[in-house]
Amino acid sequence: MPRDQYDDCWLRYDRVSEDQRASYRRRLKHAYVAEESPECTAVRDELREAIPGLLDEDVHLWQHRPETVDGFLAIGTPGDMEVIAESIPDGAVDDLDDDGYLIRSVEYEGQDCLVVTSGADQGLVYGTFHLLRLLNMGEAIDEIDVREEPAYANRVINHWDCPFRRTVERGYAGESIFDFDRLPDLRDRYEDYARLLASLGINGVVLNNVNTEYYPRGSTNEASQEFDGWRLLETRRLEDLTSLASVFRRYGIQIYLSVNFGAPKRIGDLDTFDPLDEDVRQWWREKADEIYDLIPDFGGFLVKADSEGQDGPYNYDRDHVEGANALAQALEPHGGRVWWRAFVYGSHEDRAIQAYDTFEPLDGDFAENVTVQVKNGPIDFQPREPVSTLFGAMPETDLGLELQITGEYTGQGVHATSHLPMWKEILEFDTHADRQESRVQDFFRGDGEGVVGVTSIGEDRTWTGHYLMQSNLYAFGRLIWDPDLDAETITDEWITQTFGADEEVIDTVREILLDSWEACIDYETGGLGLIHMMHNGQEYLENHYLPSPGEWPGYHGATEDGIGYDRTSSGSGYAQQFREPVAERFEDVETCPEKYLLFFHHLPWDHKLEDGTTVIQRLYDNFYDGVEEAERLRDLWMSLEGKIDDRRFEHVATRFDEQVHQAEKWRDVITGYFYDFAEIEDEQGRVS
């Protein structure tokens, strides 16, 4: 798709007001940018893109300090240029992390200067985009003084792209943007994608699906493979990746690959992939050497093993430590890292307890360059579920938090569902682990830890399949840079940069986004902690999109006598995996928060909640309230006609119509299903 046919997202760089333009022009019309690295070249290119749009005139880029002008922008390290070394106090930059930066207005030899500086070139990239964000929002810069460092060292996007079919598992924005068969030829879109990620402080991207090999149900034919990512480790494919790595390198982003644990047998000439076999370990060492000869800053491997049909150490009666460490020893000489997913289930009746039971006993045994990557909850990216009990349970192991940006269970790029309020709830949950700070967001702060997001990116004009769902990618990046940012601040940033500074637009879109998550919970689940009531058919467009509570009765536990899943000590025992006082709070039906009530307890349909409403009546009410809320959010959007350009307005309006239609379908199917068990009519006569 040509560059002018896809959206600029939040990097629109529309002209600022006349009042701000005069102030900006003094410090931004002339720029002195260091030239010693690929990252600095990217900075210069971004200024050429941004300043003309913001100021309505070109930027003059200098190769030395512009001494004859009133003011200028200086971007570099203290070692790059005298103006920075002399205007920034000694030690101020040395104290920063490599990704951190300073932005300051200073006076230097009678000139008004704006300085962006860091101890490392990637910090200059992030600092430049921070400055441009402020300009895009019309913020004052005359007395600016910003010091920023990311909360987490690793801020990584996970693609679930199937390379040679160009499909995207759980992707709802068209085919993959990566055309692996055409590499090493590059597309403009790769650079624009790198720009979007770097503007959010993302520093890693996994290019392909964690499901690297899969055969559709009932198939024994290798030609019918749906997931083909294992082929990226072939020599000719690795050589092709060098050009893509160079694009991301300019923006301080490392590339990673999802690898198939059985690769020594599948790609190599070995008859085994036993992680303790020395020939297998040597194969991984040689493959790592080959990769780093081609891509010296390669990030490492992401591995899904012994889960949903993927090869793993269990094939040889080995454990996850032995599997992960076999790959880690190959990457260690190069500084690479293994991200080993903890998404395992199947051997326990209650899926919720397996990750903890599998991984907690292995704490302290993983190699130093292994990160155990844990989904935010124990099930699978549900609209709402408790946090994983592994957070705080593995103090001797590097952990990574895995969030889902794409809307697998929240409307699949059709429904306008912001994940930001959900992520804030997750990050702010206090695990009461044995440490001074024990909220979920307080973990993942080691050099080998971080937060990853499963992306929503695709070839669609919108990038995410829905203009409003660009906000989830934006929110993910901003939140994992600084988890203390509030949802309103992040949302307003995105709206202002995407739709402009009209207060009515900002207020209305903010209300839509921040209210959308609870609406989705209500019309898809009825709230109270219920999960997993969707269709799981093989039809791709229907998978996890349509309601089908009868397919997954083990998750919601609906029977004639009640509903919910007993995860207390008298049930599966999942509640007891939490630390006190959390375990006790979830264990007791009287103290368990209502939003998780039926996740932990199986209760009679006529059990009375705190306000006297019965469980079944609350479910009826929530489903109907959810639909009404979806209708209200649609009306809010429609009120913006004429204030949003026609293309984006009509796109979102059409999707809102589908969202309301689907919300009604979820409500009707599931309330009818519950009524068949409960045989209790709705007090308002809506269900019978």
N, C-alpha and C positions, 0 to 999 in steps of 0.2 A: 504494500500500500504506500503510495507517495506520501512524503512528509506532510504536505498541506491537507491531507485527507484524514488525519487523526488528531485527536485533541491534545492541547497543550497542558491540560489539567491545571495544576496550581502554578505553573511557570508561564503565565500569560504575559506578564510585564506590560500591563496597560498603562497608559500615560497617567501620571499622578496629577494632583491639583496644582493650579498655578502658584498657590501659596507655598507649597512644598518644593516646587520645581526650582525656585530661586535659591533656596537653601541647599538643595541637593546638587545643583549645577556647580556651585562653588567648590565642592569637595569631590565631585564625581566625574566632571567632564574630562578631567585628565587623570590617568592612572599609570602608576609605576609598579609593574608586577615582575617578580622574579621569574627567571627563564630557565632554570637549571633542571627541571624535571617534567615528566609527562603531566603530573598533576597541575603544575603551574600553567602549562599550555591549556589545559581544560579551564582553568580560572580565566585566562585571557579570552578564550572563546565564549565563555558565559557572559563576560562583561560586554563583549561585542553584541551578544544576543539581547541582553537585558537593558542596558543603558539607553540605547536609541528608543526603545519602547517606552521607558519610564520618563525620559526627559525630552523626547521628540527631537533629539539631535545625537550625532555620533559621539562615541568616546574616543579620546586621543590616547593611545597606548604608547608609553615611553619606555625606552630601554635604559634610561637613567633618570635621576631626579629632575623633574621639570622646574628649573629655578626661576623662570620668568613669569609664572602664573601665580594667582592669588591663593590657590589651594589645590590639593590633589589627593588621590586615593593611593595608599601604599600597601601592597600585599606581598609578604615574604617573611622569612625567618629573620631573627636578629643578625644572623651571619650573612644574609643576602644583601642587606642594605643598611647604610649608615643611619638613615632617618629613623629606622625602627630601633636599632641598637641604642641610639642616643635619646629617644623619646619615651621608651618603655623602661621602667625601673629594673635594675639588675635583679635577676632571680625570678621575675614575674613569669617569664616564659619557661624557664627551667623547671618550675613547679608543676607545669601542666603535663597531663598524659599526652601521648603522641597524637591522639585525636582531638585534644582540647585546643582552644584558641582564645585570643583576646581581640576585641573590637573597641577601639578608643578614638575619640576625637582629641587631637593634640595640636599645639602650635609649634612649628619648627622653623626657626630662622625667619619669622615674620609671615609664614604661610600657614593657612588653615588646612590641616591634614586629617585624614581619616585613615587609621592604621588597622589592618587585619593581620595578625601574626600568630605563629604557632611554632613549636619546636620541630614539627614534622610536616612534610608537604601535604599529607592527607588532611591535616588540621586546617591548612589554608583553604582547601576545597570546602570543608564544612563551614568554616568561618565566612567565606564568601557567600555561600548560599544563605547563611543566617542573615547577613547584611542585606542581601537581595530580598529576603522575606520581609524584613522591616520596611524596606523601601516600597515593596509591593503593597504593603498595608498603610503606607503614608505616615510611618512613625518618624518622629523628630530624631535627627542625628547630630545636632550641634554640640550636645554635651553627652554623647553616648559613652558608656563604659560597661562593656559586657565581658564576663569571664565564664566560659562554658567548658564542661567536660562531660562525656557521656557516662551514664550510670553503669552501663554494661560494656565490657570490652568487645564482645562479639554480638553483632546485630545483623542477623542473617535472614535472607529470604530463601525459602524452600520452594522451588518449582516442582510441580507434579506433572511435568511435560514428558510425553512419550516421544523421543527424539525423531524417529524416522517415519512415524505416522503423522506427526505434528498434531496429535490430539493432546488434550490436557485433562487428566483425571480430576474430577471435582472442579473443572474450569468451566465458566459460563460466559466467556467473552471471546468465543471463536477459537480458531486453531492456535497452536503455539506461535509466539513471535519468533522463535528460534527456528531457522531453516537449516538444520544440521547438514543436510545433503548438499547444500550450496556453499558451505564453508570450505576454504577460508574466505570466500567472498563475503563482504560485509554489507549491511543495510543501514541507512540513516536511523532506523528505528532502534537499533541496538544502542547507539549513542544517546538517543533521547531517553531510552529506558534507564541507562546508567545515570543520566542527569537527574531523572526523577528520584532514583534511589539515593544518590549522593546528596540531594537537597534535603533529605530526611536523616542523613547520617548513617545510612546502611553501609556496612563495610564487608559484606559477604553475600554471595548468591550461589545456591546449589542449582545447577542447570537442568537436572532431570529428575524423574519420578523415583521415589523411594521403592515403589514396586517396579523392580528392574526386570522381572520375568514372571509371566503369568499366563496360564492357559485357561480360556473360558470353560465354564462348567461342562463336563461331558466330552471335552475335546482331548484327543491324544495326538493331534497333529501339530508338530512344531511350527508349521507354516502359519498356523492360526494365532500365533502369539499376538497378544494385544500390547504388552509392555515390552519394550525392546532396549531399554537403557543399558543393559549389560554390554552392548556392543561399543559403547563409548570408550571402553578400555582397550579396544583394538588399536594397534599402532597407527594406522592411517587416520583413525578418528581423532586420536590425541593430537596428531600433527595439525589437523584441521582446527582444533580448538585454540591454537596459539593466537590467531587473529582476534577471536572473541575475547580472550584474556587481555589482549592489549587494549581493547576498548574500555573494559571495566577498570583496568589498571590506572588509566588516566584520571579516574574518579575515586581512587583509593579503595576499590572494591576487589576482593579476592574471589576467584571462582573455586567451587567445590564440585565434586561428582558424587551422585549416589551410585554405589557399586553393589554388584551381586556377590554375596559371600561365596558362591560356588564358582567364581570366575577362574580360579586356577584349573579347574576341570573343564569349564565351558569354553574358555578362550585359550588356555594353555594346553600343553600336551600331557597333563597329569591325569591319573585315574582316580584322584581323590582331592578333596578340599578340607581334609581334617586339619584343624588349626594347630595341632601339635606335631604334625608331620613336617620334618625339616625341609623337605622339598617344597612343600606348600609355602612355608614361611619364606624360603629363598625366592620363590616365584613372586610373592608380594614385594620383597625387597627390590628385585630387579624391575618390577613394574613401577614402583615408586621412583626409582632412579631414572627410569625412562621419562616419567611425567615431569620431574623437576628439571631434567635437562632441557625440556621444551618450555616449561612454565615455571620459572624459578620461584615465583610467589604463590604457587598453587596452595589453596587453603587446606585441603584434605578430603576425607571420605565421609559420606553419610551412609549409614547402613541400617536397613530393616531386615532383621534376621529372625528365623523361626516364628514368623507371624504371617498369617493369611497366605500361606503357601510359598513364602520366600525361603530359599536355602539358609541354613544356619548351622551353628555348632552342634545343635541337638541331633543332627544327622549322624554324628559320631559319638553321641553320649558325652559331649563336652558342654561346658556352661558358657554363659555370656561373657564372663571375664576372659576365658581362654580364647573365645572367638574374637572379642574386641582387641585384646592385647596382641594377637597375631598380626593384625593390621597395623596396630600402633607401633610395633617394633620396626616395621618397614618405613613408616613416615617419620619416626622420631629424629633420624639424622638430618632431615630437611626442615624440621620445625613444623611439620604437618600435624593435623589433629583428626582423630576419629570421633565423629558424632554418632553414637550408638543409640538407636531408638528403644524406648522402654514400652512400646505399644505391643503388648503380648496378651493373648487371651485364648481360651479354648479348653484348658485343663481344669478349670474351676467352674462350678455351676453358676457362681456369681462373678461375672466379668470384672466387677469393680475391685476385687481383692487381689487379682493375680499379679499386677505389676509390682505391688509392694512385696508380696510373698516371694516373687522371683528375684527382685533386685536388692531389697534391703539387706538380706544376708550377705551380699557380695560387697558391701561398703568397705572401701579401703583396699580392695584387691585390684581395681582397674589401674592400668598404667597412667602415668601423669598426663599423657597427651590423649586421654580418652574423656569425652564428655557424654554423660548419659542424658539423652534428650527425652523429656517427659512431657506428655500432653497436659494441658491445664487441669483436666478432670480425669476421673477413672474410667469413663465410658468411651466417648468419642465425639468431642466438640459439640455436645448438645447445647440447645439454646440457653439452658442453665443447668449446671450440675456442681456439686461440691468440688473443691480443689483436690488435686492428687495428694494422697498421704505420703508420697515420697519426698515432698518438699519439707525439709527439716529432718528427714530420717536417714540421710546419707551424708553426714558432715565430712567424711574423708574422701568423698568422690566429687569431681566436678560435675555439676548439673546444668542442663539447659532447659528453659521453659519453651514449650512449643504451643503457639497460638494459631488459630486458623483465620486468615484474612478473608479467604473466599467463603461464600455463604452456602456451604454444603447442606446445613440444616436450618438455614435462616432465609430461605427464599431463592437461592441459587441465581443471584444476579437479576432477578425479576422483582423481588420484594425490596423495598427500601428499608433495610435493617442495619442500623449502626451497631458495630461491635464494640465501640469505645466504652459505653457504660458497662458492658459485660467485662471487658478487660480491667476496668477500674475496680470492679467488685472483686475480681480474682486477685489482683495485685495487692489490694488493701486487706485481704483476709489474713487474720492473725492465726498462725499455726500453733503458737505457744511452744515452739520448739525450744530446746535447751540452749538458748543463745540470747544475747542482749536485745537484738532486734529480730523479730520473728514473723513479720508480715511476709507474704509471698514475695513482694517486690524487694525485700531485703536480701534475698538469696541471689545467686547467679552473678555475683560481683567479683569473682576471682578472674585471673587472667585467662583461664581456660573455660570460663562459663559465659552465659549470655542468654539471649532470647531470640527465637526464630519464629517466622511467620510463614504459613503456607499460603502462597500468593493467589491472587485473583486475576492475574494479568493474562491477556490474550490478544489476538490480532484485531479484535473489534476496534472500531473508531474510538470508542470510549475508553479503551484499555481494560476496563473492568466489567463490561457488559451493561452497565447502568451508570449514568453520570453521577448520581448521588453516591454510588458505592466506591467512587474514587476516594471518598472520605475515609474509608476503612484502611486503605493503604497509607494515606497521609497520617491518620491517627496512630497506626502501628509504629511508624517510624518516629514520630514525635514522642510517643509515650515511652518507647524503650530507650530513647535518648535521655528523657527525664520523666520517670514515673510519677513524680510529684506534681506535674502539670495537671490542672483540673480539666474535666471534659469540656466545659464551656469555652475555655481559652483555646484549646486545640481545635474545637469545632468552628469557632469564630475565625481563627486563622485560615482554615481551609475555605470557608465560605467567602471571606473577603478577597482572597487571592483568586478564587474560582469564579465568583459571580459579581464581584465589585463591592463598593462600600455603601450601597443603599441600605439604610437601617432597617427598613421594612423587610427587605430580602434576607438580611442577616438574622433578624429576630425570627422570621417565619421558618427558614430552613433549619435554624438551630432547634426550634421546637419540634420540627418533623423528625430530625435525626435523633435527638436525645430522648424522645418519647417512643421511638420505633421499636426498640428492643423489647420493652415490656409488652407492647402490643403483640409482637411476634410470639412471645412466650404464652400469652393468653390464648390466641386463636390456634396455635399449633399443639399446645400441651394442656391447657387449662390451668397451668401453674401448679402450685403445691408440690413441686419437685418431680413431676412425671416427665418421662423421657421416651424417646425411641418409638414413636407410633407412626412411622412413615413406611411407604412402599419400598421394597428392596428388590424389585424386579430387574431383569437384565436389560430392559429398555432404557437406554442411557438417559433420555430426556425425562424419564419418570422416576429414575432411581433416587430415592431419598427426597423426592419433591411432593409426591401425592400422599394423602393420609391412608393408612392401612393398619389400624391398631391390632387387627387379628393376626398379623404376621409375626408380631413380636410380643406375645402375651407374657413372656418371662421377664420383660423389662418393666411393664407397668403393673403387673400382678392383678388385673381385674378378674374377679370371680363373683359368684353369687353372694358371697358373704362380705365382700369389701374390695378394696383397691390399695395398691402400693406394694412395696417390696421390703420385707423385714431384713434390714442390714444391721440390726442390733446384736447383742451377745446371744440372744435366743434365735437369731437367724443366721445370716452369713458371717456376721462378726465384723463387717467392714467398719462400722463406727468405732470399734476398738483400735483400729489402726491409727487414729488421731491421738494426739497428746491431750492430756487433761489441761484445762477443763473442757476442751472442745468435745472429747469423746463422751463425757457425761452429758453435755448439752444435747448432742445428737441422739444419745441413747434413750433419753427420757422424752416421751411424747408430749409432755407438758412444757418442756423447755426447748424442744427442737424448733428452730425457726420455720414458720409456715411455708416459706419458699422452698424448703428442702423436706417438708414433712413426709410426703409419700415416697421420697427417695429412700428414707430410712425406716419407714413404718408401714405395715399393712393394717389398714383401719377399716372398720365397718362403714358402709355407705352413709349411715345415719349418724356417724360419730360427729359430735358437736365441736366446732372450733371455738376459739377464744371469744368471738363475738356472738356465739350462739347459732351461727349458720352451720348446717350439716355439710359434710365433705362433698356429697353429690350436688347439693345446691350451689356450693361455692364453685365447683367445676362448671356447672351449667352457666352460672353468672359470668365467670371469667371468659369462657368461650364467646359468649355473646358480647361482653364488653370489648374483647379483642377485635371483633369484627367492627363494632361501632368506632373503635379507635382508629382502625385502618381507614374507615370512611372519613373520619375527621381529618386525618393526616392528608388524605387525597384532597379534601376540600381546601386545606391550607395551601397545598401546592397550587391548586387551581386559582387561588386568589392572587397569585403572582403573575398571571397572564399579562403580557405587555411589559413586565419588568425583567423577564428572562428572555434571551434570544429564542426565536421560534424553534430552532433545531433541538435545543436542550429541553425547552419547555414541553414540546410535544412528545419527545422521547420519554421523559419521566411521567407525563400524564398518562400515556398509554400503559406503561408498566404499573402505575397505580391502579388502573382499571383491572388489570390481571391480578394484582395483589389482593384487591377486595374480593374478586371472584374466588380466588383460591382460599382466602380466609373463610369465606362462607362455606366452602366445600369441607375444609378441615373441621369447622364447627359442627356442621350437620352430620358428617360421618362419625365423628368421635362421640358427640353427645348421644347419638342414636345407639352406638355400640355400648356405651356405658348404661344407657337406659335398659337395654336388653338384659344386662346383668342385675342392675339394681332394682328394676321395676318400681322406681320411685319417680313420680312425675315432677316436672319443674313447677315451682310455686307460681310462676308467671304464665304457665300454659304454653311455653314455647317448645317443650320436648315432651312427647308422650308416646 
